[in-house]
Every structure is written in C-alpha cells, then in structure tokens.
Amino acid sequence: MQILHHGAVNGVTGSCHELVINSQTSILIDCGLFQGEDEKDDLSIEFDVAHITALIVTHCHIDHVGRIPYLLAAGFKGPIFTTLASASLLPLVIEDALKVGVTRNTKIINACLSLLNKRIVAVSFNTWFTLPCDNEQVAKARFQRAGHILGSAYVEIDISKNKATHRVVFSGDLGAPYTPLLPAPKPPYKADTLVIESTYGNKNHQGRKERTQTLKTVIERAVADNGVVLVPAFSIGRTQELLYELEQLIHQSAKGSPWRHIHVILDSPMAANFTEQYIKFKHLWDAEAKRKVAKGRHPLDFDNLTTVDTHSEHMAIINYLASRQTPAIILAASGMCSGGRIVNYLERFLGDKTTDVLFVGYQGVGTLGRDIQKYGPRNGYVFINDTRITINAQVHTISGYSAHADQNGLVKFVTGMRKKPSHIKIVHGDEDAKRALANKYKAILGGGIKIEIGT
C-alpha cells in the first residue's frame, strides 16, 4: 500500500490523493482545483488514470472537486462515491465551475454533467460500501460526518488480505466545533494510517460566544456611518453559517434596534441554490438549529434577507448602495475574492472610508483576499481589473468563523481515537501550519508514531 499526493500537499488547494492498493488498483480521494499561488494554466490530469478504479469525494468545495471534468476527459470510467447531500450538490458545483472557468457551450456542459451523473454513487453516512479492487485485496469504505459543510465527510477505508486488515482514514476537511448548523465531527474508533488536513494546524479559533460578539460589534460599528459591510464568503458552508448567525442577532435584538431594519443581501445565485440544499437536507442540521425550526423560525430565510439573482440586479444593487449610503451587509462569493461578484463590490467600495471588509475564512496566498487582508491595515493598495485601488476601507478578520478545525480540533481528532494510528501524514496546509501540527502530535503522542509531513 502506498499514498501518492497530486495536490493539497504543499498548500491548501487542489486536494487529490491516490491510495495505491496494489499495482492494478488505486482509489482517488478528491480531485480539486488549484487556487491562488497554486493556480495552474494547464488543468489536465498529469497522472495515469488507467489503474484508478474509483473516486471518493469527501465534500463539494471547488478545491476538492474542480478537476473532476478533467479526470473524466482523461478517461476515468469508475464510480464516484460520495454522501447523499454531496451527490445533490456536486452537479451544481461542477456546472458552475465549467461556466466560469471552461466554457459557456451548453452542449459541452450538458455532456459533462450527463457523464458525471452516471458516475455518481450516493452513500449514506456510516454505511460500508465495496470498492472495486483487482488482485487479492478486498477494499471497503464508509463515510462519517466531518462537520465542514453540508454533506462533508471523512472516509475510512479498510484494505484486507489473508484476514489482515489495514484501516486508512482520510480526513478531508474537518469542521470546527460549535459552528452553526452542523454537528462537530467525532473521531473514528481507530486508524492505522491517517491522512489529515492542517489548514489551521498552528492556530486556535475564538470561541463561539466571543466570535458572535465580535461579529456583532464589527457590524454595528461598520453600519454606524451608513457604509456597507462586504463579506467574501464561500457559497457552500460559510454563507449559510453567517446567515444563521445574522438571523440570531436580528431575532434577539430589542424592538426599535437598528438590527431590526438592517439589510442583509445575499448576492450569489450559487449560494442561494446551495442554501436551498441546506434547507432540503435540514435533517443533517444539529440539535440547536432543529429546535429553531420547530419554533417556527427560518434561520436561512428571514425577513431582512434579500437574494440577488441576475447580473443586472447585481449591478443595480451596487449602484443603489453607492448612491444612497444605505447601511447593508453583503455576502458574496468568492470566499478568497479570486473571482465572482464580490470583486465588483470591492472595486466600487474598497476605496471608501465608510466601507468595512470582513474576512471570515482562510485567505490563500496569492489571492486578492490575502492581499487586502495584508495591505488593508497599512492603508496599502491592490489591483482589481488592472486598476490600482487604495484600501481606505476598514479590514477585519474573524478567524472563529472558519469552517476548518483549529489545532485543538485536529489534535482531538487523533487523541479521541480508541486505537491510535501508527502513521500520520499531514497535508493541506502551509508549511508553518504543517510543521506546528507535526510538533504538537509528537509532543502529545510520543515517539512510537511515525509522523510525516506530506510532500
């Protein structure tokens, strides 16, 4: 058995890991797009797919699934295993990725989606399924809740030969505890080999009460001057969590409070589609969210919320906000400001002193979001659409809203196992984060475990 990495090993994008079971059989775990400084002009699959018998998708973020069309084009003919919710989301994500980054040709898009839908095999959580495996080994897998976004999973894979079984666990992206909507991940019973992400391997997040209070304080200060609050947010996960928190802040505010009249604008057709999917799969929500629904509240669809659909509506909203100086909170993708409608808002409002930009998630190196985060506090500048824009807006970061587990969460995922792994491979993180997590594991677990930083 061998594990090869075709992405998300020297950074946090392009997740793609190959579990080599034998010379005739490999299983691919995720096949994602490179972003930021990892971005590539040539997205064709550079590794041999002839012996890859199946693809396992842990969740539907673009950096985990964006290269699937290229995998299909390279000749991959195996099943694509994923959870029920992810199976519903995946065609939406791939369709959008094709339209934005590949082609607007409807025939090509429909042909790719038709092929994709034929390959998808939806599997319930905690249900073993057989992986296609040649030669003497037998392989099976199951999904467990990862708490990262709707449908997200970590995957346990058992490889058996002559009554001996080796369990490999791929973490995918693990969610943070106490985030809105989804329950936190529970560690597996055991792992022999663990491949684990390390996005925040060197940091710990704010607690939920603290980050909610920070969100409230930042927004109240931001709208006091009738400016706009721009929140770059990923269409799946972060957007729904923020809507949930904003509905709670509005609900608990006193009558006559400015919160009762604040405009919340969701300017992303994709995010709106994914929000519908969150509502459709609300049986996957955590107990707190289910209690709110039982009381007749609508955490993802409330009175103050306006959803913007068409491009003409999008431009009209920008012009309206620029001319009226009306306080508003705008949630728009992409989460790292690497494209999407948020870029138009930033181009128009980043130079305005009454604007606030609120980052609630990781900003990859080389992205516009990282540049704004870095240069904004020193009144620097960025280039948007070849135009130099001085950052007069206030720039804030609330790390507690990350959908990724922090260092404590990544440690508990391992220490919570009844049978600890003998081998841990650390991937999906910047170098500092990977090294810090490796050192933490060594300090806590001792020298009996092989801890390897993936390369």
Sequence and secondary structure as in RCSB ss.txt:
>XXXX:A:sequence
MQILHHGAVNGVTGSCHELVINSQTSILIDCGLFQGEDEKDDLSIEFDVAHITALIVTHCHIDHVGRIPYLLAAG
FKGPIFTTLASASLLPLVIEDALKVGVTRNTKIINACLSLLNKRIVAVSFNTWFTLPCDNEQVAKARFQRAGHIL
GSAYVEIDISKNKATHRVVFSGDLGAPYTPLLPAPKPPYKADTLVIESTYGNKNHQGRKERTQTLKTVIERAVAD
NGVVLVPAFSIGRTQELLYELEQLIHQSAKGSPWRHIHVILDSPMAANFTEQYIKFKHLWDAEAKRKVAKGRHPL
DFDNLTTVDTHSEHMAIINYLASRQTPAIILAASGMCSGGRIVNYLERFLGDKTTDVLFVGYQGVGTLGRDIQKY
GPRNGYVFINDTRITINAQVHTISGYSAHADQNGLVKFVTGMRKKPSHIKIVHGDEDAKRALANKYKAILGGGIK
IEIGT
>XXXX:A:secstr
 EEEEEESSSSSSS EEEEEEETTEEEEE      GGG  S  S  S  TTEEEEE     HHHHTTHHHHHHTT
  S EEEEHHHHHHHHHHHHHHHHHHT   HHHHHHHHHHHHHHEEEE TT  EEE   SS EEEEEEEE  SST
T EEEEEEEEETTEEEEEEE  S   TT SSS      SB SEEEEE TBTT     HHHHHHHHHHHHHHHHTT
T EEEEE  TTTHHHHHHHHHHHHHHHS TT GGGG EEEEE HHHHHHHHHHHHTGGGS HHHHHHHHTT  TT
S TTEEEE SHHHHHHHHHHHHHH   EEEEES TTSSSSTHHHHHHHHTT TT EEEE S   TTSHHHHHHHH
GGGT EEEETTEEEE  SEEEE GGG SS BHHHHHHHHHT SB  SEEEEESS HHHHHHHHHHHHHHH TTSE
EEE  
